[in-house]
Amino acid sequence: MSERKTIKTQAQLREAVRTLWAGDCALNWCWKEWQPRREGGLDAIGELTLDKRRIAFGVAFKLSPAAREVEFLAKQKQPYPLLMIAPNISATLARLCRERGLSCADLNGRLWLRTEGVLIEREAKQRRFRAAAAEPDVFSVKGSRLARTLLSHGDREWTHKGLVERTGLSKGLVSRLSRYLIEQGLLAQRERVLQVKQRDALLDAWAARDDWRKRTTVHQYSLLVSEPREIAARLRDFLGDRPHAFTQWIAGWLRHPYTLPPVVTVYVNGFPDATTLEKQLLARRVEDGGRLWLVVPKDDGLLRETQVVEGFTLASDVQIYLDLLRAGQRGDEQAAELRKWADFAGGRST
């Protein structure tokens, strides 16, 4: 099969399952019934042989599964445990399946089978298969504006118009991204109001996709001053009204102290003139080991979500968390403590 195959019909999905699973050395599948059983809502009966034990599953094929279908299938009473099979199942939907006790599998290698005395789990491999309906990239450099806004304001409710104004995204893009998040069970819609349904799951999904190196350009600088707060204060005064936001260790320390900041990191919408920096801050650019990092993001939309703490403009809590997560120098510890904090990202209603 081709490296990137689009599955457009159930017939194609069935054939791909037959072909791929026939070569599984560990799990031996036999299809007892292949024609749909409409009276029970099943599309097939699959029998798994595992260590001489035979286990039958009722199979439901879904081209583009959504959270509502997972919820529906999980509530069905069938003579066999149910197994949902799709071209591709996102990590978010797989998590929902696990929570609801619904076995699931896709053509990219993801597998979670749960029945009495049996638990089998496999992570997805490279994504070779996809459904015909294109999925919007919620966590692209620009698309992540929506997730950042939704996660930065506690349990706030939003209108579509409010999200368009806040993010600066087009009406059409906000609609597509919102609809996908609703289908994944991450966002809830009640009449015309939108609200995050699973904050932790949404943040985890974003963290799994985030790549600091691909979305930033970093310049490092050495200074004569070594105390982090003094460096930050001098830089704040130097930048004045120019758009900026401190992030990583210094921002985590100002929000919820846990580790001492080894570096002062700040987002800016453009690098200042090197000569001016050296004259006013005695900051000299270096290739590595600088105590000051100036960062230009690929999308300055993150500067739409900022907060002021002790006179310093910081990135949003979720952005600080993401920026620390794989930064090294105990950044992951600071990130974990920040996320556990009761006031993280506006707190949670009780």
C-alpha positions in Angstrom: 0.0 0.0 0.0 1.1 3.6 -0.6 2.9 5.6 2.1 -0.1 8.0 2.5 -3.3 6.2 1.7 -6.7 7.9 2.1 -9.5 5.6 3.1 -12.8 6.9 1.6 -15.2 4.0 2.1 -16.0 1.3 4.5 -15.1 -1.2 1.9 -11.6 0.2 1.7 -11.4 0.2 5.5 -12.5 -3.5 5.6 -10.0 -4.5 3.0 -7.1 -2.6 4.7 -7.9 -4.3 8.0 -7.9 -7.7 6.3 -4.6 -7.1 4.6 -2.7 -5.4 7.5 -3.9 -7.7 10.3 -3.3 -10.9 8.4 0.4 -10.2 8.8 0.3 -9.8 12.6 2.4 -12.5 14.1 1.3 -11.9 17.7 -2.5 -11.5 17.2 -4.3 -13.9 15.0 -7.6 -12.6 13.7 -10.4 -14.6 12.1 -13.5 -12.8 10.7 -16.5 -15.0 11.7 -19.0 -12.7 10.0 -18.2 -10.0 7.6 -21.6 -8.8 6.4 -23.1 -6.0 8.5 -25.5 -7.1 11.2 -27.8 -4.1 11.1 -30.2 -5.4 13.8 -27.4 -5.1 16.3 -25.6 -2.1 14.9 -22.5 -4.2 14.2 -20.4 -4.3 10.9 -18.6 -7.5 11.5 -17.6 -10.2 14.1 -13.9 -10.6 14.6 -12.4 -13.5 16.6 -9.0 -13.1 18.2 -6.9 -16.1 19.1 -4.4 -15.3 21.9 -2.5 -18.1 23.7 -5.0 -20.6 22.5 -7.9 -18.5 23.9 -10.5 -17.3 21.5 -12.2 -13.9 22.1 -15.0 -12.6 19.8 -15.5 -8.9 19.3 -18.4 -7.1 17.7 -16.8 -4.6 15.3 -18.0 -1.1 14.3 -16.2 0.5 11.4 -16.0 4.3 11.5 -14.4 6.4 8.8 -14.1 9.6 10.9 -15.0 8.7 14.5 -16.1 11.5 16.9 -16.5 11.6 20.7 -20.3 11.3 20.4 -19.9 8.0 18.5 -17.5 6.7 21.2 -20.0 7.6 23.9 -22.8 5.9 21.9 -20.9 2.7 21.3 -19.7 2.5 24.9 -23.3 2.4 26.1 -24.5 -0.3 23.8 -25.3 -3.8 25.2 -24.1 -6.5 22.8 -23.4 -10.2 23.1 -19.7 -9.4 22.3 -17.4 -6.7 23.6 -17.3 -3.9 21.1 -14.3 -2.9 19.0 -14.2 0.4 17.0 -11.9 0.4 14.0 -11.1 3.5 12.0 -8.4 4.7 9.5 -6.9 6.9 12.2 -7.8 7.4 15.8 -6.3 10.5 17.6 -4.6 10.1 21.0 -7.5 12.2 22.4 -10.2 9.8 21.1 -8.1 6.8 22.2 -7.9 8.2 25.7 -11.7 8.6 25.7 -12.1 5.0 24.5 -10.0 3.8 27.4 -12.0 5.9 29.9 -15.3 4.4 28.5 -14.0 0.9 28.3 -14.4 0.7 24.5 -11.8 -1.3 22.6 -10.4 0.6 19.6 -7.9 0.1 16.8 -6.8 2.0 13.7 -4.7 1.3 10.5 -1.7 3.1 11.8 -1.0 0.6 14.6 -2.9 2.0 17.5 -4.7 -0.7 19.4 -6.4 -0.9 22.8 -8.3 -4.1 23.5 -10.0 -4.6 26.8 -12.2 -7.5 27.9 -12.4 -9.9 30.8 -8.9 -11.0 31.6 -7.3 -9.3 28.6 -5.7 -5.9 28.1 -3.6 -5.3 25.0 -2.2 -1.8 24.1 -0.1 -0.6 21.2 0.9 2.9 20.3 0.3 4.3 16.8 3.2 4.0 14.3 3.9 6.4 11.5 0.7 7.8 10.2 0.2 6.1 6.8 -3.6 6.1 6.7 -6.1 8.9 7.0 -9.8 9.4 6.5 -11.1 11.2 3.5 -12.3 14.2 5.6 -9.3 16.4 6.2 -8.6 17.2 9.9 -7.6 20.8 10.7 -4.3 21.2 12.4 -5.4 22.5 15.8 -1.8 22.8 17.0 -0.2 24.4 14.0 1.8 27.6 14.7 -1.2 29.7 13.9 -4.0 27.3 14.8 -2.7 27.0 18.3 -4.0 30.5 19.0 -7.4 29.0 19.7 -6.2 26.4 22.1 -4.1 29.0 23.9 -7.0 31.3 24.4 -9.4 28.5 25.5 -6.9 27.2 28.0 -5.7 30.6 29.4 -9.0 31.7 31.1 -10.1 29.0 33.4 -13.7 27.8 32.8 -14.7 30.9 30.9 -17.5 30.5 28.3 -16.9 31.9 24.8 -19.0 33.0 21.8 -17.7 32.4 18.3 -17.4 36.1 17.8 -15.5 36.5 21.0 -12.9 33.8 20.0 -12.5 35.5 16.6 -11.8 38.8 18.2 -9.5 37.4 20.8 -7.4 35.2 18.6 -7.3 37.3 15.4 -8.2 34.2 13.4 -10.8 34.2 10.6 -14.4 33.2 11.3 -14.0 30.2 9.0 -10.8 28.9 10.7 -12.3 29.3 14.2 -15.4 27.4 13.1 -13.3 24.5 11.6 -11.0 24.3 14.6 -13.9 24.5 17.1 -15.9 21.8 15.3 -12.9 19.5 15.3 -12.4 20.0 19.1 -16.1 19.3 19.7 -15.8 16.1 17.7 -12.8 15.1 19.7 -14.8 15.7 22.9 -12.4 18.4 24.1 -14.8 21.3 23.6 -18.5 21.6 24.5 -21.1 23.7 22.7 -24.4 24.7 24.3 -26.5 26.8 22.0 -24.1 29.5 21.0 -21.7 29.1 23.8 -18.4 27.2 23.7 -16.4 26.0 26.8 -13.5 23.7 27.3 -14.7 20.2 28.3 -11.4 18.5 29.0 -8.7 20.9 29.9 -6.1 18.4 30.8 -6.6 16.3 27.7 -6.5 19.4 25.5 -3.2 20.6 27.1 -1.7 17.1 26.9 -2.6 16.8 23.2 -0.9 20.2 22.5 2.1 19.3 24.6 2.6 16.1 22.5 2.7 18.1 19.3 4.6 21.2 20.5 8.1 21.8 19.1 9.9 24.8 20.5 12.6 24.7 17.8 10.2 24.8 14.9 8.2 27.7 16.2 10.9 30.0 17.4 14.1 31.8 16.5 16.4 32.3 19.5 19.3 34.7 20.0 21.4 34.3 23.2 23.3 37.0 24.9 25.9 37.2 27.7 25.8 40.1 30.2 27.9 41.4 33.1 24.8 41.2 35.3 24.1 37.7 36.6 21.1 38.1 38.9 17.9 36.9 36.9 15.5 39.5 38.3 17.9 42.4 37.6 18.4 41.1 34.0 14.7 40.9 33.6 14.1 44.4 35.1 16.8 46.0 32.8 15.3 44.3 29.8 11.8 45.3 30.7 12.9 49.0 30.9 14.8 48.7 27.6 11.8 47.2 25.7 9.4 49.7 27.2 6.1 49.6 25.2 7.3 47.2 22.6 5.4 43.9 22.6 7.1 41.3 24.7 6.4 38.5 27.2 8.7 36.8 29.6 8.5 33.0 29.5 10.3 29.8 30.6 12.2 29.8 33.9 11.9 33.5 34.9 8.1 33.5 34.2 7.5 30.2 36.0 9.5 31.6 39.0 7.4 34.8 39.0 4.1 32.9 38.7 4.8 30.0 41.1 8.4 29.7 42.3 10.0 26.2 42.3 13.4 26.3 40.7 15.8 29.3 40.4 15.8 30.6 36.8 19.1 29.8 35.0 18.1 31.9 32.0 16.0 34.9 31.4 13.8 34.3 28.3 11.5 36.8 26.6 9.4 36.7 23.5 9.8 39.8 21.3 8.2 40.6 17.9 11.6 41.4 16.4 15.3 41.4 17.5 16.6 44.8 18.7 19.6 46.3 17.0 22.8 44.5 18.3 24.7 47.7 18.7 21.9 49.3 20.8 21.7 46.2 23.0 25.4 46.3 23.7 25.5 50.0 24.5 22.4 50.1 26.7 22.4 46.6 28.3 26.0 45.6 27.9 24.6 42.5 26.2 26.8 40.7 23.7 25.4 38.0 21.4 26.9 34.5 21.9 26.3 31.1 20.2 25.7 29.3 23.5 25.6 29.7 27.2 24.0 33.1 27.3 22.0 34.2 30.4 19.6 36.1 28.3 17.5 34.6 25.4 15.5 36.8 23.1 12.9 34.8 21.2 11.0 35.7 18.0 8.0 33.4 17.6 6.9 32.3 14.1 3.5 33.5 15.0 3.2 36.5 17.4 -0.4 35.4 18.3 1.0 34.2 21.6 1.6 37.9 22.5 -2.2 38.2 22.5 -2.4 36.2 25.7 -0.2 37.8 28.3 -0.4 38.7 32.0 1.3 41.2 34.3 3.0 39.8 37.5 5.0 42.1 39.8 5.4 44.6 37.0 6.6 42.1 34.4 4.6 41.1 31.3 4.6 37.3 31.1 3.3 34.8 28.5 0.1 32.9 29.5 0.5 30.0 32.0 -0.1 27.4 29.3 2.6 28.9 27.1 5.0 29.1 30.0 4.2 25.4 30.7 4.8 24.3 27.1 8.0 26.4 26.9 9.5 24.8 30.0 8.4 21.2 29.4 11.4 20.1 27.3 13.8 23.0 28.0 16.2 21.1 30.3 17.8 22.6 33.3 15.0 21.4 35.5 12.4 23.1 33.3 10.2 20.0 33.4 10.1 20.2 37.2 9.1 23.8 37.2 6.5 23.0 34.5 4.9 20.2 36.5 4.7 22.4 39.7 3.2 25.2 37.7 0.5 23.0 36.2 -0.4 21.4 39.6 -0.8 24.9 41.2 -4.5 25.8 42.0 -4.2 29.1 40.2 -2.7 27.7 37.0 -4.3 29.3 33.9 -7.1 31.0 35.8 -7.8 28.1 38.1 -10.8 25.8 38.0 -14.3 26.2 39.3 -15.4 23.8 41.9 
